[in-house]
Structure formats: C-alpha cells, structure tokens
C-alpha cells in the first residue's frame, strides 16, 4: 500500500513538472484564448473604438505584438485589406497556431504570424504601425524593448500602447504613463494621442520623428 501511494505521488509530481515545463505554453495559450475574447473584456476594452483611434489606412503594414488569440489582428486586417499586411507577433507558438487556424477557417489572407523572442518582436520588415496591447507589462527590460520596437518602424510610423493604470494583472511589471513616455522619447518617438476611455487602462499613441 505504501509503495502504491509513493508511486501515485511520484506520478502526480511528474505531471506537475510536465505542466510547468512542456505543457506550460499550451496551458497559457488555452487560458488566453478563452480570456481575451470573453464578452466582459470586449465590452470593457471598447475594441471597435480602439481600432477607430488607430486611424488605420488600407494597404498599411502593421504589427500586433502580443497578438494572443488574434482578436485585434483580425480587426486590423479588415482595415488594411486587400493589400495591407498584419504581422501577428507572439512568443507562444500555440497561440500562433490558433491564429492560423482561425485565419484559414475565416478566409483571412493578410495576417502573417511571427514567432518572436522575449526581447525582440522579430518583425520581418519596417511597418507603419506597431500595436501592443496588455503585453508590455509582462516584458522585462521594458525600456530596451521599446527601443528595439522603434527600430522596426518606418519614419513617421507610430506605436500604439494599451496598458494598465490600475488593477494590474498578477505578475505584472508595473510602469507609469510617465515612464512609457520617457522610454518612447529616448527611442525617438513623441506622444501624439492619449485616450482614457478604456476601464482601468489607457491608449497612448507615439510617432517616430
């Protein structure tokens, strides 16, 4: 009996270890796919209003960093069709696989998924707009990441950031709007728009000079 209990506990321990390693990204992806498109979040975020404020033109090249389930990538893709490109960027391959699956099912041809590094979005070319929503607070060395992002912008291009000002998610690396503005200025971008219609969050848009 004792041996059986030890065996069961060992098996459970192995499952826990696997969950924290091999299956970690899959577990995260499953959570994000469910969480990001819940009705409560869609209402709170004012998704369509955000898209409107991004002032997207057809045929633009746009990067969605931390694309997650692809919610914003799909919305942006509609605005850039038929010849524009949306690069859906994420460090989690399972999320990118989900985006590709939805794109195929819905016949969306102008979204390209890109597997990023934790410290570099790996955008394939210079873009007109970088959109990063609820992602920067999970990135270490945020100032350096902002500088890296800016290198992927065309001259006159913009970076739009949605992030928290209160009620931060667990494990967030908090920063202020003043911090963000300072990092953007150091990277050669100036604040051009600042919106506060999102509950607990803001939308700040910076332009590369």
Secondary structure, DSSP 4 states (H G I P E B T S, - for coil): -HHHHHHHHHHHHHHHHHHHTTTHHHHHHHHHHHHHT-HHHHHHHTHHHHHHHT---TT-EEEEET-TTSHHHHHHHHHHTTT-EEEEEES-HHHHHHHHHHHHHHT--SEEEEE-BTTB---SS-EEEEEEES-GGG-SSHHHHHHHHHTTEEEEEEEEEEEESSSPPTT-----HHHHHHHHHHTTEEEEEEE--STTEEEEEEEE-
